[in-house]
């Protein structure tokens, strides 16, 4: 890859730094090479001025000093020194954690008291043994460590979280790593390319989804990150991103009462507002569904507690009554103001029911399937790319045309969608008709 891929670029800024080296270079790449080869200091960043073609290698980055605007300058910071997490066993960890997992301050690597170190900056100049920061100079399988300031404990390991760019939390919606091959080994197509597959997943349409290079991403709530492939015969495929071994931090927002739509509700109410008992999320009887706890580990789908995994107006559950598929639950509000808002009749309710089948022509289908019968991904209803159309949420306000979910706004024979394949305007969706009787 490009040498500059290892740096975070910020245009139009300058940072105040004392420890620096000046060079004349023709471009940013040459300046990056100077930073990589720097021996006078630990190069954490460099500044490049376009007009003067000046290159400054720096011992500090923006986290360590003052930053101010400078129109003709570009700041490149080494990503490795911005990370406060470890990849694998953390031999390249260069963060600033300086306490052990027990909270004991670390001894400086250059000091000999209270412990005489085997690993020193002189003996291991490329191991990043600065100050008293946790490091892994010997490739210890248990990760970064340090000598401690406790005379009774020579060394101890540090509690450094795993980088989520090497593994995924939840369903990988926040995965920002650089895996760019699918699970069968196919190379990913760049998101800004339209060959061999044309599609609507572009930075312009999804600016917050980090669709850069050809890295695997999950912009549409799939089970895990995926990409379009460079093989003309395979439109898209999932990527093999391991799940992080550490659990995501428990949100302090996990609530025992109803706040907003109740997506953070983690209480133990398991009965619907009409008094029906809730079906366990990990069972498929009496109602088949796609909200399987193993597939959605961060949605709180334990036991048969009321939850809101899909942005309903409030928590709900499938019922143990075969004739009633699902119902809302009555959750006590966190305060009366929110109860008043939640109870207003004029609040529009977005209801994507997690059904895997449709009844009749499917005009009432509110599930979250967004794949056609031939496996093509659906185009978002509010997008005009690759297909311009008039089936917009504004024109069909009652049809729940949200995201790219399959719907039937015009009374067709079954739910359908526009596709992200420019050669196929629309297709019916990969859905079955529900049996009106109990689903077995």
C-alpha positions in Angstrom: 0.0 0.0 0.0 0.8 3.7 -0.1 3.2 4.9 2.6 0.8 7.7 3.5 -2.0 5.1 4.4 -0.2 4.8 7.7 -0.8 8.5 8.5 -3.8 10.5 9.4 -4.0 13.6 7.3 -5.3 17.0 8.4 -5.2 20.0 6.0 -4.5 23.6 7.0 -3.0 23.1 10.4 0.3 23.5 12.2 1.4 22.2 15.5 3.7 23.9 18.0 6.7 21.6 18.6 10.3 22.0 19.8 11.7 18.7 18.8 11.8 18.7 15.0 14.1 18.2 11.9 13.9 20.3 8.6 14.3 18.7 5.1 13.7 19.8 1.5 11.4 17.3 -0.3 9.4 17.4 -3.5 6.2 15.9 -2.1 4.4 14.4 1.0 5.6 10.8 0.1 9.3 11.8 0.3 8.6 13.6 3.6 6.9 10.4 5.0 10.1 8.5 4.0 12.2 11.0 6.0 9.9 10.4 9.0 10.3 6.6 8.7 14.1 6.9 8.4 14.4 9.5 11.2 17.1 8.7 13.8 17.4 12.1 15.6 14.0 11.7 17.2 11.0 9.4 17.5 9.0 10.7 14.5 5.3 10.7 15.4 4.2 13.1 12.7 5.4 15.5 9.9 4.4 18.8 8.5 4.6 19.6 4.7 4.3 23.0 3.2 3.2 22.9 -0.5 4.6 26.3 -1.6 8.1 26.0 0.0 8.2 22.2 -0.3 9.5 22.1 3.3 9.3 18.9 5.3 9.4 19.0 9.2 9.6 15.7 11.0 8.1 16.0 14.5 8.5 14.2 17.8 5.0 15.3 18.9 1.6 14.9 17.4 -1.6 16.9 17.9 -2.5 14.9 21.0 0.6 16.1 22.7 0.8 19.8 21.8 -1.1 22.9 20.6 -2.6 23.1 17.1 -3.5 26.2 15.1 -4.5 27.0 11.5 -1.9 27.5 8.7 -3.4 27.5 5.2 -0.6 26.1 3.1 0.3 23.3 5.5 -0.7 19.6 5.8 -0.2 17.6 9.0 0.4 13.9 8.8 0.2 12.0 12.1 1.4 8.4 12.4 -1.7 6.3 13.1 0.2 4.0 15.4 0.8 6.8 17.9 -2.8 7.8 17.9 -4.1 4.4 18.9 -4.9 3.7 22.5 -5.6 0.0 21.7 -3.6 -3.1 20.8 -3.6 -5.2 17.7 -3.0 -8.9 18.4 -0.4 -9.2 21.2 0.4 -5.5 20.9 4.1 -5.5 19.9 3.3 -2.3 17.9 1.3 -0.7 20.7 2.5 2.9 21.2 -0.2 4.3 23.4 0.3 6.1 26.7 -1.2 3.7 29.2 1.3 3.7 32.1 -0.4 1.7 34.8 -0.7 -2.1 35.2 -3.9 -4.0 35.3 -3.9 -3.7 39.1 -3.5 0.1 38.9 0.2 0.2 39.9 2.2 3.0 38.1 4.9 1.7 35.7 8.6 2.2 36.2 10.4 4.2 33.5 12.2 2.0 31.0 15.4 4.0 31.3 15.5 3.8 35.1 17.0 1.1 37.3 15.0 1.5 40.5 13.2 -0.3 42.0 13.9 -3.0 39.4 17.0 -3.4 37.1 15.4 -3.9 33.7 16.4 -6.5 31.0 14.7 -4.4 28.4 16.0 -0.9 28.0 15.7 1.8 25.3 19.4 1.3 24.4 19.1 -2.4 23.9 15.8 -2.2 22.1 15.7 1.1 20.2 12.8 0.1 17.9 10.5 -1.2 20.7 9.1 2.2 21.7 10.4 2.1 25.3 9.6 5.7 26.1 8.8 7.1 29.5 7.0 4.5 31.5 4.4 3.5 28.9 3.2 -0.1 28.6 5.0 -2.0 25.8 5.7 -5.5 24.6 9.4 -5.6 23.6 9.7 -9.3 23.9 6.6 -10.4 22.1 4.9 -11.7 25.2 1.7 -13.7 24.3 -0.2 -11.9 27.1 0.3 -8.5 25.6 1.9 -5.2 26.7 3.5 -5.0 30.2 5.9 -2.9 32.2 8.2 -3.0 35.2 6.2 -1.7 38.2 7.1 0.9 40.8 6.2 -1.7 43.5 9.4 -3.3 44.8 7.5 -6.5 45.6 6.3 -6.9 42.0 8.9 -6.8 39.3 6.5 -6.6 36.3 2.8 -6.9 35.5 0.6 -6.8 32.4 -1.4 -3.8 31.3 -5.1 -3.7 30.5 -5.0 -2.5 26.9 -8.3 -2.9 24.9 -8.2 -4.6 21.6 -8.5 -2.4 18.5 -11.8 -2.8 16.8 -10.2 -2.4 13.4 -8.8 -5.9 13.8 -12.0 -7.4 15.2 -15.7 -6.4 15.3 -18.0 -5.6 18.2 -21.7 -6.3 17.8 -22.5 -6.7 14.0 -19.5 -4.7 12.8 -21.5 -1.5 12.2 -18.6 0.4 13.7 -15.8 -1.7 12.1 -13.2 0.6 10.6 -10.4 -1.9 9.9 -8.6 -2.6 6.7 -9.6 -6.2 5.8 -10.3 -6.1 2.0 -10.9 -9.7 1.1 -14.1 -11.7 1.4 -14.5 -14.9 3.4 -13.8 -17.0 0.2 -10.7 -14.9 -0.6 -12.0 -12.6 -3.3 -10.6 -9.1 -3.4 -13.0 -6.3 -2.6 -14.1 -3.7 -5.1 -13.4 -0.1 -4.2 -16.5 1.7 -2.9 -15.8 4.6 -5.2 -15.7 2.3 -8.2 -18.6 1.1 -10.3 -16.9 -1.8 -12.0 -17.4 -4.7 -12.2 -20.5 -4.0 -10.1 -22.5 -0.7 -10.1 -24.1 0.2 -6.8 -25.4 3.0 -4.6 -23.1 2.5 -1.6 -21.0 5.6 -2.1 -19.4 8.1 0.3 -21.8 10.7 -1.0 -24.9 8.7 -0.1 -23.5 7.2 3.1 -21.1 9.9 4.4 -21.0 8.5 8.0 -20.3 4.9 7.0 -16.5 5.3 6.3 -16.8 3.7 2.8 -13.1 4.2 1.9 -10.7 2.3 -0.2 -12.0 -1.3 -0.7 -12.3 -2.1 3.0 -15.1 -4.4 4.3 -17.9 -2.4 6.0 -21.4 -2.8 7.2 -23.3 0.3 6.1 -26.8 -1.3 5.9 -27.2 -3.3 9.1 -26.2 -6.7 7.7 -25.1 -9.5 10.0 -21.5 -8.6 9.6 -19.2 -6.5 7.3 -19.2 -7.2 3.6 -18.1 -5.8 0.3 -18.7 -5.9 -3.5 -16.1 -8.2 -5.0 -13.8 -7.7 -8.0 -15.2 -10.9 -9.5 -17.8 -10.2 -12.2 -19.5 -13.5 -11.2 -19.9 -12.7 -7.5 -21.7 -9.4 -6.7 -21.0 -9.3 -3.0 -19.9 -11.4 -0.1 -19.4 -11.3 3.7 -15.9 -10.8 5.1 -14.3 -12.9 7.7 -13.8 -10.4 10.6 -13.3 -12.1 14.0 -15.5 -11.0 16.8 -13.5 -9.1 19.5 -12.6 -11.3 22.5 -13.4 -8.4 24.9 -17.1 -7.5 25.2 -18.1 -4.0 24.2 -18.1 -1.7 27.2 -21.5 -1.9 29.0 -23.3 1.3 28.2 -24.2 3.5 31.2 -27.3 4.2 29.2 -28.7 0.7 29.7 -32.0 1.6 31.2 -34.6 0.0 33.5 -37.3 2.5 32.4 -38.6 3.9 29.1 -36.4 6.7 27.6 -37.1 7.8 24.0 -38.0 4.7 22.0 -36.5 2.4 24.6 -33.7 1.0 22.4 -31.5 1.0 25.5 -34.1 -0.7 27.8 -32.6 -3.7 29.5 -35.2 -4.3 32.2 -37.0 -7.6 32.9 -40.6 -7.0 31.9 -41.8 -9.9 29.8 -45.4 -9.3 29.2 -47.2 -7.3 26.5 -49.5 -4.4 27.1 -52.6 -6.6 26.6 -51.2 -9.2 29.1 -49.7 -11.8 26.7 -46.6 -13.6 27.8 -43.5 -13.0 25.6 -41.9 -15.7 23.5 -38.2 -16.3 24.3 -35.9 -14.7 21.7 -33.9 -17.8 21.2 -36.9 -19.9 20.3 -38.8 -20.1 17.0 -42.2 -21.2 18.4 -44.9 -20.3 18.1 -43.5 -17.5 15.8 -40.5 -17.9 13.4 -38.3 -14.8 13.3 -34.9 -13.5 12.5 -34.0 -11.8 15.8 -31.7 -14.6 17.0 -29.6 -13.5 20.1 -26.3 -15.0 18.7 -26.7 -13.0 15.5 -27.4 -9.7 17.3 -25.2 -9.8 20.5 -25.6 -6.1 21.4 -29.4 -5.9 21.3 -30.0 -7.4 24.8 -32.1 -10.3 23.5 -32.0 -12.3 26.8 -34.7 -14.6 28.0 -38.1 -13.3 26.8 -37.7 -9.7 28.0 -39.3 -6.8 26.1 -36.8 -5.1 23.8 -36.5 -2.7 20.9 -33.8 -4.0 18.6 -35.0 -2.4 15.4 -36.1 1.2 16.1 -39.8 0.5 16.9 -41.7 3.3 18.7 -41.2 1.4 22.0 -40.1 -2.1 23.3 -42.1 -5.1 22.1 -41.8 -8.9 21.9 -43.2 -11.9 20.1 -46.1 -13.4 22.1 -46.6 -17.0 23.2 -50.1 -16.8 21.6 -50.0 -18.3 18.2 -52.7 -16.0 16.8 -50.8 -12.8 17.9 -47.4 -12.5 16.4 -46.1 -9.5 18.4 -47.2 -6.7 20.6 -45.8 -3.7 22.4 -45.0 -3.8 26.1 -45.9 -1.3 28.8 -42.6 0.0 30.2 -42.7 2.6 33.0 -41.3 5.9 31.7 -38.1 7.4 33.1 -39.9 10.7 33.6 -43.4 12.1 32.9 -42.3 14.4 30.1 -41.1 11.6 28.0 -44.3 9.7 28.7 -46.3 12.6 27.5 -44.2 12.7 24.3 -44.4 9.0 23.8 -48.2 9.1 24.2 -48.9 11.8 21.7 -51.1 10.5 18.9 -49.6 12.7 16.2 -46.0 11.3 16.5 -45.3 9.3 13.3 -44.5 5.7 14.1 -41.9 3.9 12.1 -42.6 0.2 12.4 -40.1 -2.2 10.7 -41.4 -5.5 12.0 -38.8 -8.2 12.1 -41.0 -10.6 10.0 -39.4 -13.0 7.6 -42.6 -13.5 5.6 -45.6 -11.5 4.3 -49.4 -11.8 4.2 -51.6 -11.2 1.2 -49.7 -8.9 -1.2 -47.3 -7.8 1.5 -48.5 -4.2 1.7 -48.4 -4.5 5.5 -44.9 -6.1 5.5 -42.6 -4.1 7.7 -39.6 -6.5 8.0 -36.0 -5.7 7.5 -35.1 -7.9 4.5 -33.3 -5.9 1.9 -32.2 -8.6 -0.6 -34.0 -9.5 -3.8 -34.9 -13.0 -4.9 -31.8 -13.3 -7.1 -29.5 -12.0 -4.2 -29.1 -8.4 -5.3 -29.0 -5.7 -2.6 -31.8 -3.2 -2.5 -31.4 0.5 -3.3 -32.4 2.9 -0.6 -35.9 4.3 -1.2 -34.7 7.9 -0.7 -31.8 7.4 -3.1 -31.9 8.2 -6.9 -28.9 6.1 -7.7 -28.4 4.0 -9.6 -32.2 4.2 -10.5 -34.2 7.4 -10.6 -37.8 6.8 -9.5 -41.0 8.3 -7.9 -41.5 5.7 -5.2 -40.2 8.1 -2.5 -41.0 8.2 1.2 -42.6 11.7 0.7 -45.0 10.4 -2.0 -45.9 7.2 -0.1 -45.9 8.3 3.6 -47.9 5.3 4.8 -45.7 2.7 3.0 -42.8 2.9 5.5 -40.2 3.3 2.8 -37.2 3.4 5.1 -33.6 2.5 4.4 -33.6 -0.2 1.7 -36.1 -2.5 3.2 -38.4 -4.5 0.9 -41.9 -3.0 0.7 -45.0 -2.9 -1.5 -46.1 0.7 -1.8 -48.0 0.3 -5.1 -50.1 -2.8 -4.6 -47.9 -5.2 -6.6 -48.2 -8.9 -6.1 -45.5 -9.1 -3.3 -42.8 -6.9 -1.6 -40.1 -5.6 -3.9 -37.3 -3.0 -4.2 -35.1 -1.1 -6.6 -31.7 -2.8 -6.8 -28.2 -1.5 -6.5 -27.4 -3.2 -9.8 -27.7 -0.6 -12.6 -28.7 -3.3 -15.1 -31.7 -4.4 -13.0 -34.2 -1.7 -12.1 -36.2 -3.7 -9.6 -37.0 -7.2 -8.4 -39.3 -9.0 -6.0 -37.7 -9.7 -2.7 -36.4 -12.9 -1.1 -39.5 -13.4 1.1 -42.0 -16.2 1.6 -45.7 -15.8 2.2 -46.7 -16.4 5.8 -48.9 -19.3 6.6 -52.1 -17.8 8.2 -52.1 -20.7 10.7 -49.6 -21.4 13.4 -46.0 -21.4 12.1 -44.3 -24.6 12.9 
